[in-house]
């Protein structure tokens, strides 16, 4: 997770904790988490592509 992603996640977390998050923030959180998950799984997928299947 990049520092920018962490900062955005913390900002969204605060809005949700305060109960002031709306549909826009839900979409932002969803997109951010998808981006983080995609980056987190990339090396694993890359390894699977380079190793021969048995």
Secondary structure, DSSP 8 states (H G I E B T S, - for coil): --HHHHHHHHHHHHHHHHT---HHHHHHHHHHHHHHHHHHHHHHHHHHHHS---
